[in-house]
Amino acid sequence: MLIAPDRGPVLQAIDVAKSYGGVRALRGATLELCAGEVHGLVGENGAGKSTLIKILTGAVRPDGGEIVVEGRPLLQHSPRAAKAKGIAAIYQQPALFPELSVAENLATGVEAHRAWGRIDWGARRARAVQLLARVGARIDPDAEAGDLSMPEQQLVEIARALGADAKVLILDEPTASLAYDDARNLFRVIGELRARGVGLIYITHRLEELPEIADRVTVLRDGQTIGTRDMRDVTRDQLIQMMVGRELSAVFPKRAVAIGEPMLELRGVGCVPAGVRDVTLDVRAGEIVGVAGLVGAGRTALARIVFGLTPADAGEIRVRGRRVSIGSPAEAIALGIGYCPEDRRQHGIVPEMPVSANVTLAALDRFSDGRPLGAFDFARERSVAADYVRRLGIRTPSIFTRVGSLSGGNQQKVALSRWLLTEPSVLILDEPTQGIDVGAKAEIHSLMVGLAEQGVAIVMISSELPEILGMSDRVAVMRGGTVVEVLGRDEASQEHLLAAALGGHAAPAA
Amino acid sequence: MTTARRTQLKRELPPAAALAGLLLTVAIAAPSFFAAGNLRDVALNNAATLLVAVGMTLVILGGEVDISVASQFAVCSVAAGMLARSGVPMTLLPLAIVALGAALGALNGVLVGVLRLPSIIVTLAMFVAWRDALRWATEGAWVQDLPRDFQWLGLAPAPAQTVIVGVAFAVLALFAWGLRSSGAGRALYTVGSDAEAARLAGIEPSRVLLGAFVVLGALVGLAATLNAVRFTSVPSNAGVGLELKAIAAVVIGGTAISGGRGRLLGTLFGVALLGTIGTGLAFLGINPFWEKAIQGGIILAALVSDAVIGGLESHVRFVSRARPAAG
């Protein structure tokens, strides 16, 4: 927009690659940042933005490629080395010490001590006042950081980065939780830093902000840099095109299934603490409804409401036509609802326990009810577990193996078999194929189709647009805690979904 | 559960070996330790600890702890004496005291399980509160002049002693079976391993923990009753130090203090080890002042071995997870 950056690159990432287990998070990310430039970085969920930031800040070591700072390759990868080179990052959630004062926060790690480690409180305070003035913040340096508002904390963080002589400042979705005025003020501060020659990387999902503040923009997709453009030469639609522009090469085993009665009906469902409001959605027997949206749009929060983890405080839920209130997972399970959470390692499985116990965990009653003394039926547990291992092709040395030692795909199949055993009428799958290999992915997709054919109503939350498009009968797009659009299989396209998920103009996230 | 069982047995090996070593030493140096009368005394002296330790194992498996058991024990003991004196028949009295213990346990269970307050603080407060409430109510006086049928449950001493030890072992066997072979046992292990995962599988951690605290309280009540009938008066400071003994026995027995892993067989070894040391030392002619120091040493050794085993396990896990990322 204003002037083309002309001071030469201060930071370059050249062909950076990174894999986690078998999953390639980055496979050739290239980014060039000049001094005095605001450089937008955009991409879908999972495009590799966070991984790239973690590598630039030294939190993660790259498998390949090079990071060059002011013309010199970075040999050491550690947060300390990155900091020493003047690279600082500010995340969505401020990372100040909440119990310390603003001045103390600004002093940590950078302040020289006097003899015997004594602190020069006067100098510390003077320095804080000066730094806060540089970011144009009217904040009391003696206030406790935890008492400040979110935007104020953000400014303190920026001031802290300046105090550490940051040459490169990375801002990860800084406006995601800011009101309009605070965002304006942040843009002003960014403008001033830019004028002082700081290089800024600005990550955002709000594409409409970019023309206002960014000089150039780089698009990441599937861990690769798709291109860098001058902000003047590119439109919002072109950016979306670059973000999604992959061919739908993967073949999904989706088959047409007779759609039956509504199994799950949501009418104006909301939950204030979960940040979900006014969701209306039907899921019918045999139907797979994909739920698309950005991270934080309320998809997982909605699933947790339906499963009784954070019960709804507004609206009406019907299961198989009957109005219900779901106050706990146990009640949800009794109603025939199953929920496979995102990130199975977190809580979807119990890694310490064997495959067999993980499979039967949600249906323990069925193995003891009606037995003499309520004795657990181990023989039946073994045969049931062995049956699922065979049917789902779970690759495990035995049903007694600790689930934690299996591969991600096989862990997910164990998590799935737990719910198959409860014979649910509604199954909610949260990122069912995230981070698992292609073969296991295809197996889980066919399993889903098989369940739909048996009349299960499936809700599939996914950040992967091809998966959403390939597997869903209908797609619900969520933004700001509610469903903003429901599209039929034929109406949905990647561009349309992403545009709906990103939203129009500066609609602040709820 | 071959794999699971093998790793669990590994946890019970150290206390079993230590116990065997102690018994072997005593057998060589002082064989009279194994006289029937002495063994019976050892069993009788440790029956109450065993009952409390069984309940404590359940609570610790659930990932919590109860420090207030000694004070609950004192409340139940004094209540037993006073009820007996007021003429409550011996058929009803044990039931009443077990119910009282269960109620005390339920209070802890509601605060910890339902309100999610940290068990160590809640039960520390209860430990102090019950002990001082009792001191205030009894003014430190012991309950004397117990009716004849209270003594030894109204039986002759010998059969009564058999009943006391028999009840303790029956309770141990019942809960050992229940932990392994009931849905509730499976739920308890799951809650102790990962409460959130249990919740996502439809198991309500609050109810499971409440249940564990209630069972512990009931067993404390039972232990207090069976202990009180052995004496002619009930001291108002009954059971001082019981919480340390019970928790130590559970930890020595290989139950992970973080919950989710352990078995009652190990707790039995732990109680036996702690309960034999004192008498064993006396038979070996060692100054009994050493007993507490040795007990402390054993607890430390158990914790260190758990940390080393657990540390190795989590190190292996960490390396296997980190390697692909670091490579």
Interface residues (C-beta under 8 A of the other chain):
Chain A: S19 Y20 G21 G22 V60 R61 D63 F307 L309 S328 P329 A330 A332 I333 A334 Y339 P341 Q346 H347 G348 I349 V350 E352 M353 P354 S356 A357 L361 A362 L364 D365 F367 S368 G374 A375 F376 F378 S398 F400 T401 R402 G404 R418
Chain B: M1 T2 T3 A4 R180 S181 S182 G183 G185 R186 A187 Y189 T190 S193 D194 E196 A197 A198 R199 L200 A201 G202 I203 E204 G260 R261 R317 P324 A325 A326 G327
